[in-house]
Amino acid sequence: MSIESHPFARFVAILGRGKTKQRHLTLEESQEAMNLIVNGEVLPEQIGAFLMLLRLKEEAPEEIAGFVLGTRPQFDVPVDIPAVDIDWSSYAGKRIQLPWFILSVMALVNAGHSVFMHGTEGHTPGRIYTRQALEVLGFSAAGSLQQAADDIRTRRFTYVPLEVLSPTLRHLIDLRPIFGLRSPVHSFSRMLNPFGAHTMMQGIFHRGFMDIHAGAAQLLDQPSMAVFRGEGGEIERRPNKPTQVWLTRGKDEPVVENWPALLDQPHQPADEAMDLGELVRVWHGDNTDPYALASVTGTIAVALRAMGKADSVAQADSMAQNVWEARDRNFLPVSA
């Protein structure tokens, strides 16, 4: 008696045929495979094999873009959504420095730009995650995409947890302690851009992934994206290190820029306290730590360059200083 193959088995076979026969999935295959996964049509054993085979060979741009396209139809996006300037993903968490990029986002929002932030937390012990920091600053997470749309309209900012976007993807990311490794879900979730923001910001930890994300952005015809190696894997410029930024505009070839260090100190000691109250104190000017300020303004600069607001690195840095200095200090609470 023959047993009919499962529809998903062919995708596992493509990846697992051995060094001479295995290959990357095409864009169309990746889209179909992820659509089956998010719709609950794949067995757990197949998911584990699929994700770890992808991890072993490393993802290709076609796979990242296809996974994004295969996931987006699952989103319960309202019919009438507001325009969004920046899609800002936050999936890594911080363990060495505070999440200064959150102040960069708040300054951009305060300056009139709308930001859709999404992410997850808890997958790696010992880290501070964005939802926790935002709650300290008085921002609660959206419980639905309708609430996210309302947040954008009323305050130009929203934070949407991954489980609101896709419970399936949240479950897959939570498998990290079981696998012992990150999976491709960590990579492509950053590019979901649920509200179709014009500019997408990407921060990665491993420098070898910049060309993969840039290539995926081209395949997705993303109007504008910046990807760089951020502190801890978040979208945060390391002010004491030179930063290579990859900029994409639609299907055009990426432009690679080398941004200089903003501080002379080559090494920043780890923050032992990780007191989120320092975010509020820096915003209000009560803490003028050079590393924190350079991190905040440096990250704003990359965002402005990605948005096309600045024509050069130097102009972006200058404009970022102006955005920071013009912030409304009453925009955030006085104490935390």
Secondary structure, 3 states (H helix, E strand, C coil): CCCCCCCCHHHHHHHCCCCCCCCCCCHHHHHHHHHHHHCCCCCHHHHHHHHHHHHHHCCCHHHHHHHHHHHHHHCCCCCCCCCCCEEEEECCCECCCCCCHHHHHHHHHHCCCCEEEEECCCCCCCCECHHHHHHHCCCCCCCCHHHHHHHHHHHCEEEEEHHHHCHHHHHHHCCHHHHCCCCHHHHHHHHCCCCCCCEEEEEECCHHHHHHHHHHHHHCCCCEEEEEECHHHCCCCCCCCCEEEEEECCCCCCEEEEECCCCCCCCCCCCCCCCCHHHHHHHCCCCCCHHHHHHHHHHHHHHHHHHCCCCCHHHHHHHHHHHHHCCCHHHCCCCC
